[in-house]
Amino acid sequence: MSTVRMGLISRKPEWSNDEFYKHWLGHHGPLVKNAPGLSQYWQNHIVDRVQRGIDFEREPWEFDGFSQLWISDPNKPFGEAELPQRIIEDENHFLGRLHILTVKQTTVVEVPEDASRAKLKKRISLIRRRPELSEQEFLNEWKVHADFVRTMPGVKGYRQNAVLQRELQKGTPCSYDDLPIDGVVEFWFESTESLQKAFESEVGLKTMEHAKTFLAGITAFLVEEHRII
């Protein structure tokens, strides 16, 4: 298990998708890459917002991408010199909104090494527990859910990211009600067709039925991932 810092990112409305992704990948990524103690840094650029195989309506989450940073010091993730201020200035330049989730990551189905991983599709889903469940009850059921997903056909990688802390505004912890996301799912597969077939399979249907017993919302994003570190 790893503790990972995730950014839920939206571009400024005056930026086109192409301008936004070029700047994020070509300028902001190399800037953040200089942070001390950063062991991995991935950018996930959103490709589409289709609920393939998911028997839930989308919730009103609208983002343009997700960042993932494996940091060594959660209190000073970008060090102490001038770098943190340079990062903030660049964020203010091209980001409209930035929410932060600190998550505990559990790998359920091992993700392939980078060369094979680059050939796969990836989906990120934001999930919210049913309101009658406590956080611990949700986590217990999510662990049961992992066993269902393990047996689904065509699953090439699967991670569960349980939310430990939320920041509606970067740098300021917020309440659950301000950012009601309990977990982030990472799911790798060969194609959108194989993903659809996985959820239409017998075990896929059982998996979605189980999801309804402990989840109130699933909002999915197909992403293109880029490794910076």
N, C-alpha and C positions, 0 to 999 in steps of 0.2 A: 504494500500500500504506500502511496505517495501523497503528500500535500501539495496541491497545485493551485495557482492563482489564475482565475479565468476572467477575461474581460468580455462583457456583452456590449457590442459596439454598434453604433449607428452613425452614418455619415451626416455631415451637414447637408441640408436640402439643396443648396446651390451646387454641390459637387455631383457630377455624374458618377454612375457605378464604375466606369472605366477609370476616371480620374482618381476616385477614392481607392480602388484596389491597387493601382499603380503606386500611389503615394504610400499606402500602408506597407506594401511589400518592398518597394524600392528605396524609401527614405526612412520611414518610421521603424521598420524592422531592423535595419543596420544600426540605427541609433540605440534601440533597446538592447540589442545584442551586446553592447559594451558594459551592461550591468554586471557588477562583480557577483560571483557565486551563482550565476544563472546556468543551470546544467542542460536544460532543454527549453526551446521556445518554438511554438507552432502557431501559425495563423490558419484559420478556417474561414474561407471566403464562401459566402452563401450563393448557391447555384439555383435552387428552387425551394418552394415552401409547400410541397405536396404531402398529404397525410397517407402515404402508401401503406396499406395494411393496418392502419390505425383506426379503431372504431371510436374515436373521440373527435369532437369539434375542436378546431384550433382556438387557442386562447389569444388575447390581443397583444401578443409579443411580436414586435417588429424590429428586427436587427439586420445588419448587413454583414456581420462577421463575429467570430469568437476567437479570442486569443487564449493561449495556454502557456503559462510560465512556471517552470520548476525552479523555485527560488530557495535560497539558503537562509535568508533572514526575513521573516514575514513582516517585521516592524520597519525594516529599511530595505525593501526589495530592490531598489535601484542604487544603493550605496549612499554616501554622504556628501560627495563633492558636487560639482555643478550639473552632473548628469540628470538627477531627478527633476530639476527645474527645466532643463532643455526638453525632457520628455513631456512635461506638463505643457510647455509652450507649443510643442508640436501637436499634442492632443487637442489643444484649444484651436489650433489652426484648421484641422480637418475633421474632427469628430463633433457630431451634434449631441450625442449622449454616450456615456460610458458608465455601466454598472459593473461592480466587481463581486465575484463569488470566490470565496476560499473553500476548496473542496478536498475531501479525502477520497482518493482514487483507488478503486479495486478492479483488477483485471479478472474477468470471468472466463473469457475465451482469449487466449494469448494472441496479441496482434503480430502479424508477420514482420520480418525485418524490412528495412526501408525500401529496398529494390522491389520486393513483391508488394509491399504496402502501396507503393506509388501507382500500381496498376488497378487498385481496388477503388470502389465507391465508398463514401463515408456519409453517415447521417448522424446529426446531433439532435437530440430531443430534450426539451425542458419539461420536467414533470412536476406535478403538484399532488400532494397527498389528499385523500378524502378528509373533510374537516373534522369528522368524528374520531380520527386516529391521532394518537400522540406521535411525536417524532420517532420515538423508539419502536412503536408498533409499526409505523411505516417502514423503518429500516429492517425490522424482522421480516416483514412480508416481501420487501425488495430482495432480500437474501433468498427466500423461497422462489421468487420470480426468476432469479438467476439460473436456478436448476431447470426451469422450463426452457429458457433461452438456449442453454447449453445443448439441448437435444433438437433444436430447430435445424432444418436442412439449410445449407448455404451460408451459415454464419462464419465469417472469416476472422472476426475479432469483435469483442464486446467488453466494454468497460462501464462500470457504475461510478459516478462521482457524487458523493453525498455532501450536501452543502453544510459547512461549518460556520461560516460567517458571510454576511451580506453587506454591501456598500452601495446604496442607491446613488450617492455621490462619492466618487473615489476619495478614499482617505477618511471617511466618516461612517462607522458601523451604523446600520439601520435595523429596524424591527422586521420580523417575518412578514407582517402585513404590508410593509412598504415594498417588499420584493419577495412575493410568495412563490418561491421556487425551492423545492426540496431536493431535487437531484438533476443531474445532467447525464444523459446516456450517450455513449459513443458506440457506433455500430458500423462495422465494415462488411462489405458484400461485393460480389463480382459485378452485378448490374442491377438496374432498377427492376428488371424482369425477375431476376432471381430473388430479390427482396420481396416482391409481390407474391411470388410462389411460396416463399418461406412462410408468410403470414396466412396464406390460403391452405397450407398443409394442415393435417389433423392436429399436430402438436402446436402449430402456429395459432390455430383457432383457440386451443385450450390456453395458450399463453395470453392471448388478448382477453379471454374471459377472466383469467386470473387478475389481469391488470385492472379490470373494472372493480374488483373487490377492495382495492387499496389506493387507487388513483382517481383523482377528480379531473385531471387534465394532462394531456400530452400534446406538445406542439413541436413538430418536426421540421428540420432544415437539412436539405441535401447540401453538402459542402465540398469544396476543393481545398485540400490541406497542403500547406507549404511549411517545410521545416527550415527555420532560421538558424537554430543551433541544434 
